[in-house]
Amino acid sequence: MDSLIEIEHLIKIFPPNVVALDDVSVDFRKGEIHAIVGENGAGKSTLMKVLYGMHSADSGELRYHGKTVRFAAPGDAIQAGIGMVHQEILLVNEYTVWENVVLGQEPAGFFGRIDHGAARRIVTEKIHEFGFNLDADARVSELSVAARQKVEILKLLYRDVSFLILDEPTAVLTPQEIPQLFDELRRLRDNGHTIAFISHHLDEVLELSDRITVLRKGRKIATIPTAETTKSALAELMVGREVVFKPIKDNVPAGDIVFDLNGVNLKASNGKDLLRDVSIQVRASEIVGIAGVEGNGQLELVSVLTGLQRPDSGSLKIHGQELMDSSILDRRRRMSFVSQDRSRMGGCLTASIMENMLMTHHRLRSTFTAGGGILIDDQKAAAFAEDACRRFDVTYATIQAPFRSLSGGNQQKVILGRELTLDTPFVLLDQPTRGLDVGSIEYVHHQIMELSRAHRAILIFSADLEELFRITDRILVLHRGKIVADLETERTNIGEVGSWMLEGAKSDA
């Protein structure tokens, strides 16, 4: 099979001395799905960004259709037929879905003016074609993370490029949505498109790809046909050691009730029920999972728990203290929180890594401040941040580097390090391992187990059912804003949970 793109001896160094790519050579064949896997910071996204013209290589050669090329900007790559969906969402929040999809390639009408009707019609047809369950007229700012990611994917499919780069495209999709995407990618491949697929989900990689390239610490470890490898073998190539894929939940006896949410109801401005009589209890040392198809009230429930949205009725107690009318800071004294959206809610992209790691700690722990709590003790703050970064294996240049300089996975590790080191009785985790590699996921799961052993109460929202089955005691299913099932993890299975997720309406009529 002919190579469409050949990358030879690529080197990329970020100042002052971070070697992101170290003599990497890889080829992409016409009509194949080629997966790129590796730990966070292994160089996967950097490799694709060099190809896409977002970064310039320090040395090496790139050949496209047999000719040496060097794209100075993404526009050059797009013009050549190469498109990329980024791990971080790059949309105009004030625009509608259809405006974002056609942006830069709008259909023109009379006198070269944008044909709004045609543009909206085309995008609506594409939405139905790919089964993305989107409203073409919805503003992006009002969409969930999963819906915004779908718009990014739809934007690329609308352009019908010949070489597609997908950087963690399934990270915010539910298990029920992923097969739709995979079916379309296979059709594109069968029609001659070449797809570079970056993912941390090895099951997806094995299901979808034709070949797999493994990167570790900026170097290529191997390129192998998918049919000739296994999940365990890939994980070991990625992290350099064996990774265990099995339930790890300890039989730690549950203690007294720590978290008590009772009778929460929330209506939209148009009267639609968003949350319906939601009641959840989590005991000390207990890990409770929330499963549900995206858009069934998860976003609203997290907003209520964190104080960003006031429900129409209901109570929230932690260790018996009512918090529904309390400030966010008062809640933070009792609640650690990992948001699913690390760039918009979890951290500040323009602040330093140290500042992001210190957030909330500086308000709750006087050891980090001086001058009556007004000034930050930079030395103590830096020592704390560096220690947490070591514990959570964050790859960074300096602790003072901006948060946005980190890969998405390393940003998530910073947020996890900050939140899991807070001394709170209740821990709220919203998609905590999204964007992490298998080695990092394993580490985070073990950290959650340590929290359980320390008698913390843990509530975890996750679109990854395998994750919930690996670490939880109970799984609650949220369907149309209502808890429709409360299942003991050891006494249920993925099929039963999936049925409740899809058909919960039958049981709450």
ZIFEN-V522262 format. One record per residue. PHI is phi in whole degrees, 0 to 359 (none if undefined). OMEGA is omega in degrees with one decimal (* if undefined). NEAR is the number of other ideal C-beta (glycine too) atoms within 12 Angstrom. Layout:
# ZIFEN-V522262
PHI_OMEGA_NEAR ; PHI_OMEGA_NEAR
This chain:
# ZIFEN-V522262
none_-176.8_16 ; 289_175.9_16 ; 276_176.2_25 ; 278_-179.4_34 ; 229_176.1_41 ; 234_177.0_26 ; 248_-174.6_39 ; 237_169.8_20 ; 52_-176.5_21 ; 282_176.1_38 ; 232_176.5_27 ; 223_-179.4_32 ; 239_174.1_24 ; 263_-178.9_28 ; 301_0.9_13 ; 276_-174.0_9 ; 204_180.0_9 ; 271_179.6_25 ; 273_-177.0_25 ; 278_178.2_36 ; 227_-173.4_40 ; 236_175.7_27 ; 60_-177.8_24 ; 268_175.2_41 ; 233_179.4_26 ; 202_178.5_40 ; 234_178.2_29 ; 238_-175.4_41 ; 268_179.4_27 ; 296_176.4_27 ; 76_176.5_24 ; 229_169.2_35 ; 255_-173.3_40 ; 246_-178.7_45 ; 273_173.9_45 ; 244_-178.1_45 ; 234_179.8_48 ; 164_178.3_46 ; 293_173.5_41 ; 302_-179.0_44 ; 82_-179.6_38 ; 285_178.4_39 ; 113_-176.2_43 ; 300_-177.8_46 ; 293_178.6_40 ; 299_178.2_39 ; 302_-179.1_42 ; 290_179.5_48 ; 290_173.4_34 ; 294_178.4_39 ; 299_-174.6_48 ; 275_178.1_42 ; 87_178.5_27 ; 277_175.5_28 ; 235_173.5_29 ; 261_179.0_23 ; 280_175.2_33 ; 281_172.5_21 ; 198_-178.1_20 ; 117_-175.4_27 ; 226_176.1_24 ; 237_177.9_39 ; 244_-178.9_24 ; 233_-172.8_30 ; 56_176.8_20 ; 83_-177.7_15 ; 249_178.4_13 ; 290_-179.3_15 ; 226_172.7_27 ; 209_-177.4_24 ; 281_-178.2_29 ; 279_-177.8_17 ; 202_178.5_17 ; 304_178.9_25 ; 301_177.6_17 ; 294_180.0_19 ; 294_179.5_32 ; 298_179.1_26 ; 298_178.8_21 ; 278_178.2_26 ; 104_179.5_27 ; 244_179.7_38 ; 236_-176.5_38 ; 221_168.3_39 ; 260_-173.2_41 ; 276_175.9_30 ; 296_175.6_38 ; 269_-172.7_33 ; 287_-176.9_33 ; 237_-178.8_23 ; 234_176.1_32 ; 269_-172.7_22 ; 298_-176.2_19 ; 280_-179.1_12 ; 271_175.0_27 ; 282_178.2_28 ; 301_-176.8_38 ; 292_178.0_36 ; 294_177.1_27 ; 293_-176.6_38 ; 296_-175.9_41 ; 270_-174.7_32 ; 306_-179.1_26 ; 90_178.7_22 ; 214_-175.8_23 ; 282_174.2_25 ; 291_-175.8_23 ; 256_177.0_14 ; 249_-179.7_13 ; 297_176.8_9 ; 58_176.4_7 ; 76_-179.6_9 ; 281_-179.7_13 ; 296_177.0_20 ; 271_-175.0_18 ; 299_-179.7_20 ; 297_179.2_17 ; 294_-179.4_19 ; 299_-179.4_31 ; 296_-179.1_26 ; 295_-179.7_19 ; 297_-178.6_26 ; 294_177.7_38 ; 300_177.6_26 ; 297_178.3_19 ; 294_178.4_30 ; 301_179.3_30 ; 292_-179.0_17 ; 299_-176.6_18 ; 264_176.8_31 ; 62_-173.1_21 ; 272_175.5_36 ; 51_178.4_25 ; 241_172.7_37 ; 263_-176.2_22 ; 301_-176.8_34 ; 265_-179.7_22 ; 289_175.7_30 ; 281_-177.2_22 ; 300_-179.1_34 ; 298_-178.3_19 ; 265_-175.0_20 ; 268_172.7_33 ; 289_178.4_35 ; 301_-178.9_37 ; 298_179.8_37 ; 294_178.1_33 ; 294_177.8_40 ; 296_177.8_41 ; 296_177.5_45 ; 296_177.6_46 ; 300_-179.8_42 ; 295_179.3_48 ; 297_178.6_41 ; 300_179.3_41 ; 287_179.8_40 ; 295_177.7_33 ; 299_-176.9_34 ; 276_174.6_30 ; 51_178.6_22 ; 285_-176.4_29 ; 271_177.5_28 ; 234_-176.3_40 ; 251_174.0_44 ; 251_-179.5_43 ; 245_-177.6_45 ; 262_-179.3_40 ; 54_-175.6_40 ; 292_-177.3_43 ; 264_-172.6_38 ; 301_-178.3_42 ; 244_176.7_39 ; 263_176.8_39 ; 280_178.0_35 ; 304_-179.1_31 ; 286_-178.0_27 ; 273_-173.9_32 ; 296_179.2_32 ; 303_177.4_19 ; 299_179.2_27 ; 296_-177.4_40 ; 297_178.3_32 ; 299_179.8_18 ; 292_179.0_32 ; 296_177.2_37 ; 295_177.9_22 ; 296_177.5_20 ; 298_177.3_31 ; 300_-177.7_32 ; 294_176.3_17 ; 270_174.2_16 ; 104_177.6_21 ; 286_173.2_34 ; 251_-175.2_38 ; 233_170.3_48 ; 261_-170.2_47 ; 241_178.2_46 ; 266_-179.3_48 ; 204_172.1_43 ; 266_-176.3_43 ; 270_-173.6_37 ; 293_176.0_35 ; 298_177.7_28 ; 295_179.9_34 ; 301_-178.8_41 ; 291_-179.8_29 ; 285_-168.1_25 ; 260_-165.5_35 ; 275_172.9_40 ; 262_175.5_31 ; 223_-177.3_34 ; 226_171.8_42 ; 251_-179.1_42 ; 254_174.8_39 ; 249_174.0_40 ; 217_179.2_32 ; 52_174.3_25 ; 84_-179.1_28 ; 245_175.4_28 ; 281_179.2_31 ; 268_-177.9_29 ; 192_164.7_24 ; 235_-172.8_29 ; 224_172.6_25 ; 297_-176.9_18 ; 302_-177.2_29 ; 295_-174.8_12 ; 255_-179.1_15 ; 223_179.8_27 ; 226_178.8_19 ; 299_-178.6_26 ; 295_-179.9_20 ; 295_178.2_24 ; 296_-179.8_40 ; 300_-179.6_34 ; 292_175.8_25 ; 297_-177.4_34 ; 292_-170.5_41 ; 252_177.6_33 ; 80_177.1_18 ; 203_179.5_16 ; 288_176.5_18 ; 244_-175.6_29 ; 266_178.5_20 ; 247_178.3_24 ; 201_178.9_15 ; 303_-177.2_20 ; 236_-176.5_28 ; 295_176.1_32 ; 282_173.8_22 ; 271_178.7_16 ; 279_-179.1_25 ; 299_177.8_14 ; 287_-179.1_26 ; 260_180.0_20 ; 287_178.4_19 ; 293_177.1_24 ; 257_-176.2_37 ; 250_-176.5_39 ; 224_176.8_30 ; 255_-172.4_38 ; 223_169.9_21 ; 61_-178.3_23 ; 278_175.6_36 ; 234_179.9_26 ; 212_177.1_32 ; 246_173.6_20 ; 284_-178.9_16 ; 298_179.3_8 ; 270_178.4_7 ; 91_-179.6_9 ; 290_177.1_14 ; 286_177.3_23 ; 261_174.2_30 ; 227_-174.8_38 ; 233_174.0_30 ; 49_-177.3_24 ; 279_176.8_42 ; 230_-178.8_25 ; 219_173.2_40 ; 236_176.2_27 ; 230_-177.7_43 ; 265_175.4_28 ; 302_-179.4_29 ; 72_-179.2_30 ; 264_175.1_40 ; 244_-178.1_48 ; 247_179.9_44 ; 258_173.7_44 ; 248_177.5_48 ; 248_178.2_45 ; 168_174.1_41 ; 295_-178.6_34 ; 309_176.3_35 ; 94_-179.6_31 ; 256_175.2_37 ; 114_-178.4_40 ; 299_-177.4_42 ; 299_-179.2_36 ; 292_-179.6_34 ; 295_177.6_36 ; 297_179.2_37 ; 297_177.7_28 ; 293_-177.5_33 ; 295_-176.6_46 ; 270_177.1_36 ; 88_179.6_24 ; 277_179.9_21 ; 219_-179.0_24 ; 264_179.7_22 ; 286_177.5_31 ; 285_176.9_23 ; 199_177.6_20 ; 120_179.7_28 ; 230_177.8_25 ; 226_-179.7_40 ; 235_170.6_31 ; 236_-173.4_35 ; 53_174.9_25 ; 82_-178.0_15 ; 265_-179.9_21 ; 290_-175.2_18 ; 236_-173.9_30 ; 299_179.1_28 ; 260_-177.6_16 ; 278_177.7_22 ; 290_177.8_15 ; 297_179.4_22 ; 296_177.1_17 ; 298_176.8_21 ; 295_-177.0_32 ; 293_175.7_31 ; 291_-176.0_25 ; 237_-172.2_35 ; 222_167.8_40 ; 272_-174.1_42 ; 217_172.8_40 ; 252_-178.6_46 ; 279_176.1_33 ; 288_-176.6_38 ; 248_-172.6_33 ; 292_-175.5_41 ; 274_-177.4_30 ; 260_-177.0_23 ; 238_-173.5_25 ; 282_-176.1_38 ; 209_177.5_37 ; 244_-173.2_24 ; 298_-175.6_24 ; 274_178.0_14 ; 282_-178.4_25 ; 284_174.8_30 ; 301_179.4_40 ; 300_-178.3_38 ; 297_178.1_29 ; 293_178.8_42 ; 291_-174.8_47 ; 274_-175.7_39 ; 308_-177.0_37 ; 78_177.6_30 ; 304_-176.2_33 ; 290_177.6_30 ; 269_-174.7_19 ; 254_-176.1_26 ; 232_-175.4_24 ; 291_-178.9_17 ; 295_-177.8_17 ; 267_-175.7_29 ; 236_176.2_20 ; 222_177.8_16 ; 63_178.5_10 ; 74_178.2_7 ; 86_-177.2_15 ; 272_-173.9_11 ; 255_176.4_15 ; 273_173.5_27 ; 279_-172.6_22 ; 300_-178.4_20 ; 294_178.9_16 ; 292_179.8_22 ; 296_-179.8_31 ; 295_179.5_23 ; 297_178.0_19 ; 297_-177.9_31 ; 296_-179.9_38 ; 295_178.8_24 ; 295_179.7_20 ; 294_177.8_33 ; 295_176.6_36 ; 295_-178.3_18 ; 299_-177.0_24 ; 258_172.0_39 ; 55_177.5_29 ; 278_176.2_39 ; 268_-177.4_34 ; 209_179.9_35 ; 278_175.5_24 ; 221_-177.9_22 ; 293_179.1_31 ; 268_178.7_20 ; 294_-179.9_30 ; 296_-179.5_22 ; 303_-177.6_37 ; 292_179.8_22 ; 285_-179.6_29 ; 276_171.1_41 ; 294_-179.2_42 ; 303_179.4_37 ; 295_179.0_43 ; 288_172.4_38 ; 300_179.7_45 ; 297_178.9_47 ; 295_177.5_46 ; 298_-178.9_51 ; 295_177.2_47 ; 297_178.5_46 ; 299_178.9_41 ; 296_-172.3_43 ; 284_-176.2_43 ; 283_175.1_37 ; 265_172.7_31 ; 286_-178.3_34 ; 266_-178.2_21 ; 239_179.6_33 ; 286_-176.9_35 ; 237_-179.2_43 ; 236_178.9_43 ; 252_-176.7_45 ; 242_-179.8_44 ; 249_-176.7_38 ; 53_-170.6_42 ; 292_-176.4_44 ; 254_179.1_42 ; 299_178.3_45 ; 86_179.8_45 ; 263_177.5_43 ; 280_-173.1_44 ; 297_178.8_43 ; 294_179.1_36 ; 291_177.5_40 ; 299_178.5_41 ; 301_179.9_30 ; 295_-179.2_33 ; 298_178.5_43 ; 300_177.7_40 ; 292_175.6_25 ; 294_177.0_36 ; 296_176.5_43 ; 298_177.6_27 ; 297_176.8_24 ; 298_178.7_40 ; 297_179.4_36 ; 296_178.8_22 ; 273_174.1_23 ; 69_172.7_26 ; 279_173.7_40 ; 263_-170.6_41 ; 232_175.1_50 ; 241_-174.5_48 ; 237_171.4_49 ; 268_179.3_44 ; 208_173.6_41 ; 276_-179.2_41 ; 263_-177.5_41 ; 296_177.8_35 ; 298_176.9_31 ; 297_-179.9_38 ; 297_179.8_42 ; 288_-178.6_34 ; 279_-168.3_32 ; 233_-172.3_39 ; 263_171.7_40 ; 268_178.6_37 ; 226_175.6_34 ; 234_173.7_43 ; 260_-179.8_42 ; 252_178.7_41 ; 259_-178.4_41 ; 223_-179.2_35 ; 52_174.5_31 ; 79_-177.9_34 ; 230_173.0_33 ; 285_-175.3_36 ; 254_178.7_33 ; 207_175.1_30 ; 230_-168.5_28 ; 241_171.2_31 ; 287_-173.8_21 ; 303_-177.1_32 ; 288_-175.9_15 ; 251_178.7_14 ; 229_179.2_26 ; 211_-176.4_18 ; 298_-180.0_23 ; 298_179.8_15 ; 294_178.7_22 ; 298_179.0_40 ; 299_178.1_28 ; 295_175.9_24 ; 298_179.8_34 ; 299_-174.8_37 ; 272_-169.7_25 ; 237_-177.5_21 ; 302_-177.5_29 ; 299_-179.0_19 ; 294_-174.5_13 ; 267_-177.8_18 ; 240_-179.7_20 ; 292_*_10
